[in-house]
Amino acid sequence: MSYDPILNFEQIMKFDVAIVGAGPAGSWLARELAKNNISVVLFERSPVIGEPNFSSAGSPAYTVERFRLPPASVAARWDILRINGPTTTFSWRYDTPIGVVFDFRELKVLLLKEAEKMGAIIKLGSTVENVKILNDYSEIYVKSEKEAYRAKVVVDASGPSGVIATRLGMRKAIPIKPSVGLEIIAETPQAPIDVFRTLDFYFGRVWVPHGYGWIFPMMKPCVKIGVGVFQLARYGGGPRLEDFLNELIKRVPYLSGHHIVETHGGMLYGMGIRHHVFKNVIAIGDAADQVNPLGGEGIRHALQSAEFARDVILDAIAKNDLARLEQYDIRWRKYIGWRWWKCRILAQFFYHHFSDSMHDNFVRAVSKITAQEIFDALFEYKIWPSIHARLFKRHTGY
Ligand SMILES: Cc1cc2nc3c(=O)[nH]c(=O)nc-3n(C[C@H](O)[C@H](O)[C@H](O)COP(=O)(O)OP(=O)(O)OC[C@H]3O[C@@H](n4cnc5c(N)ncnc54)[C@H](O)[C@@H]3O)c2cc1C
């Protein structure tokens, strides 16, 4: 594809930072940079604010305070965690709500409004197609726009498409093993009250082969019901996600009589990122494959990477030294350590090699650990110490 030379554009708009994508990562970063008097433009290809609304958006409760998220973006708080195997089930109860489920659309809408209030320019319906890196700035090309944009720093926050990171070779072009999810938001008039305070997972081939199912609370009477397959390429066809979703709905009695409010889905990639920084371009969130491979939790990590990006961008601009952006890569790698690698190995075993009886044994094994330990395993990825290796081995054979 060829592009007009910048001189052919009617107007050149100059900014300190251009962000591509208004997901949680891009919206949060726009707010934070604008708050620090950095001139920011954010491009989002969706013409509708808050769209696409694809995420189940479960998270630990501390995410809200840690990243100063708008409290109104929380759709539900949960203090019960339940894990179901093919024939087994176990719940843990917490003294206070330990987790939240965001209204994903509202989270983005509210963050964008805050960003705009702080002075960020939000361009909806603007699909970024390419970036040209010049000496101390980049030119950003937006589909069918007459203006051209220049920025000292470009942030790719475009989610799984990783449009800039892929073009610049920071990421592998075609991720070979995407994980995929399909979800509905449904009104469930027959659901018992505890459903609206429970994060509920369904493991085993009878529920979803090579993946898992979930029911997450939203504002009563709504819940999110979803199914996801880990590394689709390994699944090799067979029934579609939609069939698993219908099967899950059929097997959970209180879901009968549900009414679908919305259907959505999305993809997650892993291990495609090569470099988080290339000259004056930084990739954050799902554009840099930062989602955790164990359960697909990505919002907290997208926000964390946005926070690292904010700090290095402020530093680089203040010191007029874009080479300092490299610090971002170091900080991110330190943050994940070996945890993502361990989670990926565990996920391979768990989703692809466990039989139904092993999933049942897994539920029996984890029923021996405390509420804090299961939380730490699922959200802090403290896998080996908490699911005591011997206990795990005895019950699963691995
Ligand atoms: C089905 C499903 C369920 C999930 N459940 C959870 C969960 O329970 N908890 C959790 O923490 N995480 C969950 N995740 C993961 C989480 O949603 C993502 O990790 C998170 O949204 C990543 O945020 P982001 O800002 O990096 O990217 P995204 O949210 O993907 O945002 C990227 C944005 O960039 C825009 N864009 C793309 N290309 C361009 C372009 N060329 N120009 C302009 N804009 C562009 C897109 O329209 C989008 O708005 C789930 C994901 C899926 C698919």
PDBQT file of the ligand as one rigid body, heavy atoms in Angstrom, charges set to zero:
ROOT
HETATM    1  C1  LIG A 401     -14.347 -12.912  25.293  1.00  0.00    +0.000 C 
HETATM    2  C2  LIG A 401     -13.308 -12.218  26.133  1.00  0.00    +0.000 A 
HETATM    3  C3  LIG A 401     -13.444 -12.195  27.518  1.00  0.00    +0.000 A 
HETATM    4  C4  LIG A 401     -12.491 -11.544  28.311  1.00  0.00    +0.000 A 
HETATM    5  N1  LIG A 401     -12.656 -11.529  29.669  1.00  0.00    +0.000 NA
HETATM    6  C5  LIG A 401     -11.777 -10.858  30.443  1.00  0.00    +0.000 A 
HETATM    7  C6  LIG A 401     -11.963 -10.776  31.851  1.00  0.00    +0.000 A 
HETATM    8  O1  LIG A 401     -12.901 -11.345  32.417  1.00  0.00    +0.000 OA
HETATM    9  N2  LIG A 401     -11.074 -10.048  32.579  1.00  0.00    +0.000 N 
HETATM   10  C7  LIG A 401     -10.010  -9.415  31.993  1.00  0.00    +0.000 A 
HETATM   11  O2  LIG A 401      -9.228  -8.767  32.706  1.00  0.00    +0.000 OA
HETATM   12  N3  LIG A 401      -9.795  -9.502  30.657  1.00  0.00    +0.000 NA
HETATM   13  C8  LIG A 401     -10.657 -10.193  29.879  1.00  0.00    +0.000 A 
HETATM   14  N4  LIG A 401     -10.458 -10.259  28.523  1.00  0.00    +0.000 N 
HETATM   15  C9  LIG A 401      -9.271  -9.604  27.956  1.00  0.00    +0.000 C 
HETATM   16  C10 LIG A 401      -9.415  -8.085  27.963  1.00  0.00    +0.000 C 
HETATM   17  O3  LIG A 401     -10.686  -7.691  27.504  1.00  0.00    +0.000 OA
HETATM   18  C11 LIG A 401      -8.332  -7.469  27.101  1.00  0.00    +0.000 C 
HETATM   19  O4  LIG A 401      -7.093  -7.943  27.563  1.00  0.00    +0.000 OA
HETATM   20  C12 LIG A 401      -8.369  -5.944  27.188  1.00  0.00    +0.000 C 
HETATM   21  O5  LIG A 401      -9.556  -5.454  26.607  1.00  0.00    +0.000 OA
HETATM   22  C13 LIG A 401      -7.149  -5.351  26.482  1.00  0.00    +0.000 C 
HETATM   23  O6  LIG A 401      -7.280  -3.973  26.424  1.00  0.00    +0.000 OA
HETATM   24  P1  LIG A 401      -6.548  -3.129  25.276  1.00  0.00    +0.000 P 
HETATM   25  O7  LIG A 401      -6.880  -1.706  25.547  1.00  0.00    +0.000 OA
HETATM   26  O8  LIG A 401      -5.135  -3.531  25.196  1.00  0.00    +0.000 OA
HETATM   27  O9  LIG A 401      -7.198  -3.624  23.902  1.00  0.00    +0.000 OA
HETATM   28  P2  LIG A 401      -8.705  -3.634  23.385  1.00  0.00    +0.000 P 
HETATM   29  O10 LIG A 401      -9.653  -3.639  24.519  1.00  0.00    +0.000 OA
HETATM   30  O11 LIG A 401      -8.790  -4.726  22.388  1.00  0.00    +0.000 OA
HETATM   31  O12 LIG A 401      -8.864  -2.235  22.643  1.00  0.00    +0.000 OA
HETATM   32  C14 LIG A 401      -8.246  -1.982  21.408  1.00  0.00    +0.000 C 
HETATM   33  C15 LIG A 401      -8.997  -0.868  20.702  1.00  0.00    +0.000 C 
HETATM   34  O13 LIG A 401      -8.275  -0.509  19.518  1.00  0.00    +0.000 OA
HETATM   35  C16 LIG A 401      -9.190  -0.263  18.467  1.00  0.00    +0.000 C 
HETATM   36  N5  LIG A 401      -8.478  -0.424  17.189  1.00  0.00    +0.000 N 
HETATM   37  C17 LIG A 401      -8.037  -1.574  16.620  1.00  0.00    +0.000 A 
HETATM   38  N6  LIG A 401      -7.399  -1.311  15.456  1.00  0.00    +0.000 NA
HETATM   39  C18 LIG A 401      -7.439   0.036  15.285  1.00  0.00    +0.000 A 
HETATM   40  C19 LIG A 401      -6.951   0.917  14.274  1.00  0.00    +0.000 A 
HETATM   41  N7  LIG A 401      -6.294   0.464  13.198  1.00  0.00    +0.000 N 
HETATM   42  N8  LIG A 401      -7.160   2.254  14.410  1.00  0.00    +0.000 NA
HETATM   43  C20 LIG A 401      -7.828   2.738  15.489  1.00  0.00    +0.000 A 
HETATM   44  N9  LIG A 401      -8.323   1.939  16.477  1.00  0.00    +0.000 NA
HETATM   45  C21 LIG A 401      -8.120   0.609  16.380  1.00  0.00    +0.000 A 
HETATM   46  C22 LIG A 401     -10.288  -1.298  18.704  1.00  0.00    +0.000 C 
HETATM   47  O14 LIG A 401     -11.500  -0.925  18.069  1.00  0.00    +0.000 OA
HETATM   48  C23 LIG A 401     -10.387  -1.281  20.245  1.00  0.00    +0.000 C 
HETATM   49  O15 LIG A 401     -11.317  -0.321  20.698  1.00  0.00    +0.000 OA
HETATM   50  C24 LIG A 401     -11.382 -10.916  27.708  1.00  0.00    +0.000 A 
HETATM   51  C25 LIG A 401     -11.239 -10.933  26.311  1.00  0.00    +0.000 A 
HETATM   52  C26 LIG A 401     -12.182 -11.577  25.530  1.00  0.00    +0.000 A 
HETATM   53  C27 LIG A 401     -12.000 -11.593  24.048  1.00  0.00    +0.000 C 
ENDROOT
TORSDOF 0
